[in-house]
Amino acid sequence: MINLELLSSALTIVIADTIIKPKIEVNDGSVKIIYEFSGMTITELSTVFEIEQCFRLDFFVEKVTLKIKHQIYNSMSERYIVR
């Protein structure tokens, strides 16, 4: 079984001076990783099987955190576009 607290700690990201630790919800084999930042919510979906059976957990963690950082940076940059 997945230790959700450890997984949440591993998936924590830092942007500028903000530390964002996700909430993780498990329901019938599906896993929701929920990040909340500046009024924005970003959710990454996975499965218990994918996490438990992945060859290297660090690859999974890196994939998720990079994707979330990319989405946050994109949304932040859109706020500063002069139109």
N, C-alpha and C positions, 0 to 999 in steps of 0.2 A: 504494500500500500504506500501511497505517496505521502510524505510528510509535508503537509501544505504550508506550514510555517517556514520550514527550510526552503521550500520552493519559492515562496513569496520573497524571502530574503535574497535568494539568488537572483530573482527577477527585478530587484530594486534598481532603479536608475537614478542618476544625478544629472540635473540640467541646471547650469549656472549654480546658484546657491540653494536649489530646491531638491530635496530627496523625495522620490516618488516610489512608495512601496505599494504594489498592487494588492487588490483583494482577489482571492481565488475562490471560486464556487465550483463544486463538483456535484453533478446531477446525472444519475443513470449512465455513467461512463463518459459523459462530456465534461470538459473543463473550460470554464470561463476565467480568463485572466483580465481583470478590470483595473485600468489605470485612470485616475482622476487628476487633472492638472488645469488650473486656472479656469474652472467652470466647464472644462471639456472632459468628456469621458471617451476613452478608447478601449475597445474590447478585442481581445485575441482569443480565438476558439481553438481548442485542441481536444484530444481524447486521453483518457487514462492509459489506454493501450499504447498510444504514441509516446507518452512520457515514460512509462515503465519499460517499454521495449526499445527505446532509442539506444543506439550503440554508444553514443557519448552524450551525456546530459549537458555538458558545457556547450555543445553545438546547438542544442535546442534553446538553451538560455540565451546564447549570443544571437541566434536568429530572431527570437522574440524581442529582445531589448533593442536591437538595431532597428527593427521594423517600427517599434513604438517611438523611438527617438526620432526617426525619419518623419513620422506622421506629426509629432509634436513640433519639430522644427519647421515643417511646411506650414502648419497652421499658424505658427508664430510669425513667419515671414509674410503671410498673407495679410496680417493685421497692419503691417507697416508699408503697404503698397500705396503710393499716392495716385489717386485717380482723378 
